[in-house]
């Protein structure tokens, strides 16, 4: 599996959501350096779609966290570990790297929203989250899965994956055709339409392992 790194703030984590939970007094005291507020990283909500996307991508990649903790916020590291455990359980256990030099980490992909702390010099591909190309987790997930299909070194795994996608598509078509059959019967349409739809349905059933085509949906 290829190695995939995730940044946290602004990628997995909605930083603004933590700021919104601070009191006015704390905001005033830490004005201009809100990332130094003790405990702020434990207050943040996940970015929309982030949790689901990570679980989906875990089936395709060897995944790690590659984040940065503010130098003067002594609780940031432990808060980030607590946040990851809360939202992902043990998925990232002993797979968390906190550094200001992300360019020193060797991997294939880094999902990060900013060029700072070595992200733009990452030796693999930098997938810049929040840009026009990768505006949200839906697009990032779609791209990263497509990359595994294009560059999978294991032909057997690739073939199995392609078969699975084909089976999903065929199953959907089968169900659609079956619905057409039922609708046709209810509407008392011409028998030829029923038989045509049933024939198509039976083809998908055969693909799914059913050998007796004549047994399905034909009166």
C-alpha positions in Angstrom: 0.0 0.0 0.0 1.1 3.5 -0.7 1.7 5.8 2.3 -0.8 8.7 2.9 -0.3 11.5 5.4 -3.0 13.8 6.8 -2.5 17.2 8.3 -5.0 18.1 11.0 -5.9 21.8 11.4 -8.0 23.0 8.5 -8.0 19.5 7.0 -9.4 17.0 9.5 -10.2 19.6 12.1 -12.3 22.7 11.9 -10.0 25.2 13.7 -12.5 28.0 13.6 -15.0 25.8 15.6 -12.5 25.8 18.5 -12.2 29.5 18.4 -15.9 30.0 18.4 -16.1 28.1 21.8 -13.7 30.4 23.5 -14.9 33.2 25.8 -14.5 36.8 24.8 -12.0 37.2 27.7 -9.8 34.4 26.4 -9.9 35.7 22.8 -8.8 39.1 24.0 -6.0 37.7 26.1 -4.6 35.6 23.3 -5.4 37.9 20.4 -3.1 37.3 17.5 -2.0 33.9 18.9 -5.2 31.9 19.5 -3.4 28.7 18.6 -1.6 29.1 22.0 -4.8 28.9 24.1 -4.3 25.9 26.4 -6.8 23.1 25.4 -8.1 24.8 22.3 -7.2 21.8 20.1 -9.5 19.6 22.2 -12.5 21.8 21.5 -12.5 21.6 17.7 -15.1 19.8 15.5 -14.2 17.6 12.5 -14.3 19.1 9.1 -17.4 18.1 7.1 -16.9 14.7 5.6 -13.5 14.1 7.1 -14.3 11.2 9.4 -16.1 9.2 6.7 -13.4 10.0 4.1 -10.6 8.7 6.4 -12.4 5.5 7.1 -13.0 5.0 3.3 -9.3 5.7 2.4 -8.1 3.3 5.1 -9.0 0.5 2.8 -6.6 1.8 0.2 -3.7 3.4 2.0 -1.2 3.0 4.8 -2.2 6.1 6.7 -0.5 8.5 9.2 -1.1 11.9 10.8 1.5 14.5 9.9 0.7 17.7 11.9 2.3 20.6 13.7 1.9 21.8 17.3 2.4 25.4 18.2 5.7 25.8 19.9 4.4 27.7 22.9 1.2 25.6 23.4 2.3 22.8 25.8 -1.1 21.1 25.7 -1.4 21.0 21.9 0.3 17.6 21.4 -1.7 15.8 24.0 -4.9 17.6 22.9 -4.4 16.4 19.3 -3.8 12.8 20.4 -7.0 13.0 22.5 -8.9 14.4 19.5 -7.7 11.6 17.2 -8.6 8.9 19.7 -12.1 10.4 20.3 -12.9 10.5 16.6 -10.9 7.5 15.2 -10.3 5.2 18.1 -7.1 3.3 17.5 -6.9 3.9 13.8 -3.9 6.2 14.2 -2.4 4.6 17.3 1.4 5.1 17.1 0.9 6.6 13.7 1.1 10.3 14.6 4.0 12.5 13.7 4.2 16.1 15.1 6.9 18.1 13.3 7.6 21.5 11.8 9.6 19.8 9.0 7.0 17.8 7.0 9.4 17.7 4.1 11.6 15.3 6.0 8.9 12.6 6.0 8.9 10.1 3.2 5.5 9.2 1.7 3.4 9.2 -1.4 0.7 11.7 -0.6 0.1 14.5 1.9 -3.3 16.1 2.3 -2.6 19.6 3.8 -4.2 23.0 3.4 -1.1 25.1 3.7 2.4 25.2 2.3 4.0 26.0 5.7 6.1 23.7 7.8 7.6 21.9 4.8 4.3 20.8 3.2 5.1 22.3 -0.1 8.4 20.5 -0.1 6.9 17.2 0.8 8.8 14.5 -1.3 5.6 12.9 -2.5 2.5 14.6 -3.9 1.0 17.5 -2.0 -2.8 17.4 -2.2 -3.7 20.9 -1.1 -7.0 20.7 0.7 -9.5 23.6 0.2 -8.2 24.7 -3.2 -10.3 24.8 -6.4 -8.9 21.4 -7.4 -9.5 19.8 -4.0 -12.3 21.9 -2.4 -13.6 19.2 0.0 -13.3 15.7 1.2 -15.5 14.3 -1.5 -13.2 15.4 -4.2 -10.0 14.4 -2.3 -11.4 10.9 -1.7 -12.4 10.5 -5.3 -9.0 11.5 -6.5 -7.0 9.4 -4.0 -9.1 6.3 -4.8 -8.6 6.9 -8.5 -4.9 7.0 -7.9 -4.9 3.5 -6.4 -6.6 2.2 -9.6 -4.1 3.9 -11.9 -0.9 3.1 -10.0 -1.6 -0.1 -8.1 1.5 -2.3 -8.4 -0.3 -5.4 -7.5 -2.2 -6.5 -10.6 -4.3 -9.1 -8.7 -5.6 -6.5 -6.2 -6.3 -4.1 -9.1 -8.3 -6.7 -11.0 -10.3 -7.6 -7.9 -11.1 -4.0 -7.3 -12.2 -3.4 -10.9 -14.4 -6.5 -10.7 -16.0 -5.3 -7.5 -16.8 -1.9 -9.1 -18.2 -3.7 -12.2 -20.4 -5.9 -9.9 -21.8 -2.9 -8.1 -22.7 -1.3 -11.4 -24.3 -4.5 -12.7 -26.3 -5.0 -9.5 -27.7 -1.5 -9.7 -28.8 -2.2 -13.3 -30.3 -5.4 -12.3 -32.4 -3.8 -9.6 -33.4 -1.0 -11.9 -34.6 -3.6 -14.5 -36.5 -5.5 -11.9 -38.2 -2.4 -10.8 -39.2 -1.8 -14.4 -40.6 -5.3 -14.5 -42.8 -4.8 -11.5 -44.0 -1.4 -12.8 -44.8 -2.9 -16.1 -46.9 -5.6 -14.5 -48.7 -3.2 -12.3 -49.5 -1.0 -15.2 -50.5 -3.9 -17.4 -48.2 -2.9 -20.2 -47.5 -4.9 -23.2 -46.1 -8.4 -22.4 -43.1 -7.8 -24.8 -41.9 -4.9 -22.5 -42.1 -7.2 -19.5 -40.2 -9.9 -21.2 -37.5 -7.5 -22.4 -37.0 -6.1 -19.0 -37.0 -9.6 -17.4 -34.4 -10.8 -19.9 -32.1 -8.0 -19.0 -32.7 -8.7 -15.3 -31.9 -12.3 -15.7 -28.6 -11.4 -17.4 -27.5 -9.6 -14.3 -28.7 -12.5 -12.1 -26.6 -14.9 -14.1 -23.6 -12.6 -13.6 -24.3 -12.8 -9.9 -24.2 -16.6 -10.0 -27.7 -17.6 -10.9 -27.7 -20.2 -13.6 -31.4 -20.7 -14.4 -32.4 -17.6 -16.3 -35.9 -18.9 -17.0 -36.8 -19.0 -13.3 -37.0 -15.2 -12.8 -39.9 -12.9 -13.3 -41.3 -14.4 -16.5 -44.9 -15.6 -16.2 
